[in-house]
Amino acid sequence: MNKAARKGPACDLTGVADMKAAAKKITTPITSPKSVAERVRTIEWERAWQDLDAQGSASIERILSPDECQALAALYPNDDLFRSQVVMARHGFGRGEYKYFSYPLPDLVARLRTAVYPHLVAIANRWNIAMGIDVRYPQKHAEFIERCHQAGQTKPTPLLLQYGADDYNCLHQDLYGEHVFPLQFAILLSEPNQDFTGGEFVMTEQRPRMQSRPMVVPLRQGDGVVFAVHHRPVQGTRGVYRVNLRHGVSRIRSGHRHTLGIIFHDAQ
């Protein structure tokens, strides 16, 4: 997840002319539309909503299989699938790099984005009501993306991140424009202590007149984490107040780490 607007089984594609079509060929045999939707429906969303209310993040276990993780990570060298690449060190974002997918997104990425979003709308709207924010989000993701595009936010934001030894991602927020969906989703594609060591997903929470609270979210290959993009409401003794959150990745001690990031708003 990164700062474009920060205030924050290996696949052989040799000889394939159309890389975007190849991405669909890679992901479609692994996962059908029904199986993606079914997996998302069977997530314990009540528990996830409770965790989001309590700490601003919720772990989702084994949302992707190891084969799916490997296939997605293997897309990273194929530049024709992406609209841009960011080398973090050039911008002070940390070390490592990431690439934003182009439209049309690879099938598996698109299906995950479309299937997860409706399960987050209710809590996103409830949070905005609690914080006195007038914005409400439609139930269908396509309607929200249309809102983004009408405002000039037309660039897709799902991305792949790649880290090597000594790389890290500074604490940040993924905002990208006026229209921001307040929750996002990241899936670890590599296996900790096998593909890499270190590289924990970390968050900080800043409450008014208090020091920042650090949080570490343990993840295995195929696990995801839903988390607040910017802020969330907290009930205090004098009513509800906002806390500010940032996220990042600690230093990779060895190996290579890949992550899929799914942001639900598009960028300017």
N, C-alpha and C positions, 0 to 999 in steps of 0.2 A: 504494500500500500504506500502510496507515496505522494510526493510534494509538488505536483505540477502546479498547484495553486496554494502552496503552503503558506499559512500565516504562522505550514506543515508538510512392457517389452519393447525397448528402443525400436524406432520405426525407420526403415530405409526408404527415403523419398527420392533416391537417385533416379533421374530420368523422368520425373513427373513434372509436366510443364506447368500445371496450374496448382500452386501450393495451397490456395484457399480450398479448392475442391479436395485436395489431399487431406486437409485437416478434417473434413467431414468423413472421409473414408477411414481415417484413423479412429475417430471417436464413435461413429455409428455402430460398427459391429460389436463394440465393447458394451455399449449401453443403449437400450432402446428408449424412446420417449416415455413409454409406460413405466419402465423400471426407474428412471430418474424421478418421475413424479411420485411413484409409490414410495421410494426411499425418503423423499422429502416429507410426504404425508405421515410416515410412521415415526418421524422424529418426535420426541417428547417435548412438544412446543410449550405446554404449560410449565414444565420445569425450566425451559429456556427463558420464557418470559419472566419467571421469578428471579432467575439468576441475573438477567439484564436489569431488572429493577433494583436488585440488591447491590450489584457491583459493576454494571455497565458492560458485562461480557458474558457469553454463554458458550460452553464447549459442545460441539456436535461430533459424536464418535462415528468413525468409519463411514463417512458419507461417500467416499470413493474407495474403490478397490485398488490394490497395488498395481495391477495392470493399467488401470485408468490413470493413476498417478504417473506412472512411467511414460505412458503415451503422451500425456499433456506436457510433462517436462521435456520430452524429446522434440516438441514443437519449437523450442526456444531458438535454435539456429536458423529457422526458416523465415528470413526477413520479410518475405512476401505476405506473411500472415499478419504483420504488424504495421501500425501507422507511425510509430516513433520508438526510439530507444533513448533511455536516460542513463548516463554514467554518473552515479551519485557523487563521486568525488569532485566532479567539475562544478557542482552547484552547492557544495557544502552540505549535502544530504546524508553523508556517511560514506561507506564504501560498498561496492557491488554495483549491480545494474538491473534494469527492468525494461520491459517492452510492453506497450499498449497494443492490444489487438485492434485490427481493422474490422469494420463491418463488411460482410456478414461474419459474426463470431463463429468459431468452431461449435459444432452442434452441442457437445457436452457442456460447454461454457454457457451457451445461450439458454439451454434447458434448465441448468441450475439457476441462472439469474431469474428466469421467468417463474420457476417453481417456488423458490424461496421467498421472493418478494411478498406475495400475499399473506404469508404467515407473520410478516413483520409490520404490516400496515397498521393493525390495531394498536400495537404498542407505540409505534411512531406517532400516531394521532393522539394517543393518550398522553404521551410525554409533552407534545406541543400544547395541549390544553392545560396541563399542569404548569407549564412554564410561561403561559400567557402568550404563546406564539400563534398567530392567526392561521398559518398554513395548515391545510389538510391534504392528505395523500389519497389518490384514487386506489381502488382495490386491484386493478389490473396494471401490471408494469408497463404495458404498451402505452397506456394513457398517460402515465407519469413521464415516460420518455418523450411523448409528443409535447408535453408541457415544456420539458427541457429544450427540445428542438425549436419550438416557437420563440424561445428566449435566446436563441443563438448558441445553445449548448448542444452541439451536434457531434462531438468527437467521442467515440466509445472509450470507456474507462476500465473495463476488465483488463487485467495485466498478468504477466508472468514475471516473477522476480528470481534472480540468480545471484547466489553468494558463493564466494570461495573463502579460503582461510584468511583470517583477520578482517573480513568484511563485516559490516554492521549497518543498521538503518537507524538514523537519528529519530528521536521522538517528533511526531508530526501529526497533522490532521489532513484528510483528503477532502478538500472543499470544492474547488474547480469552478465555481460560479455562483450565481444568485440562488439557483435551485439545488438544494442539498437534501438527499434522503438521509435521515439521522442515524442509520445503521448500515453496516457493511459486513462482508463475509470473506474470510481468508481460509484456504485449505492448504495444509502442509503436504507437499508431493514427495518429499524425501523421508528416509527412515532415520530418526535420531540414533546416534551411537553406532550406526552402520554406514550410512552415507556421509554423515557429518557429526561433529560434536560441538557443543555450545549452541549459539544461535537460538536462544529462547525468545518466544513472543512476549513482549513486555508492554505494560501500560502504566501510565501515571494518572492520578486523579487529583485535581487541585480544588479544594474547597475554600470558600472565602475565609480569609484571616487564619488559615491553617497551612502547615507545610504539606507538600505533595505526598500522596500515598502511592508507593510502588506496588505493582501487581505483576506476577508471572503466570502465564497460562500454559501448562504443559500440553503438548500435542504429540501424537504419533502420526505416522504416515497415513494419509487418508482422513485424518481428523480435521474438523473445521472449527472456527471460532467466529461467532457473531459478536460485534462490539459497536459501541457508540462512536460515531464519526467525530463529534464535536463536543456536545455537552448532554447532560441528562438531568432530570429532576430528582431532588432528594428532599424528603420530608424532615423538616426541622421543628424545633419547639415553637417557632414563630411563623410557621407556614412552610411552603415549598420554596426551595432555592435551587439555582443551577450550579452544577459542578462541571469543570472543564476537564476533558480527557484528551490524552495524546497516546500514540502507540508507536512501537518500533521493534527492532530485533537486536539482541545483544550480539557480541562479537562471536563470529564463527571461529572455533579453535582449530578445526581440521576438516577436510573434505569439502563437499559442495552441497548446498541447500537450495531447493526450488520451492516456490510458493505460487499458488493461484490466488489472485485477488479479485473479488467481485464487488464492484462499487455500483450502486443502483442508479445514480444520476450520471449524466454525460457531462462533458467538459466543453468550455468555450474554445 
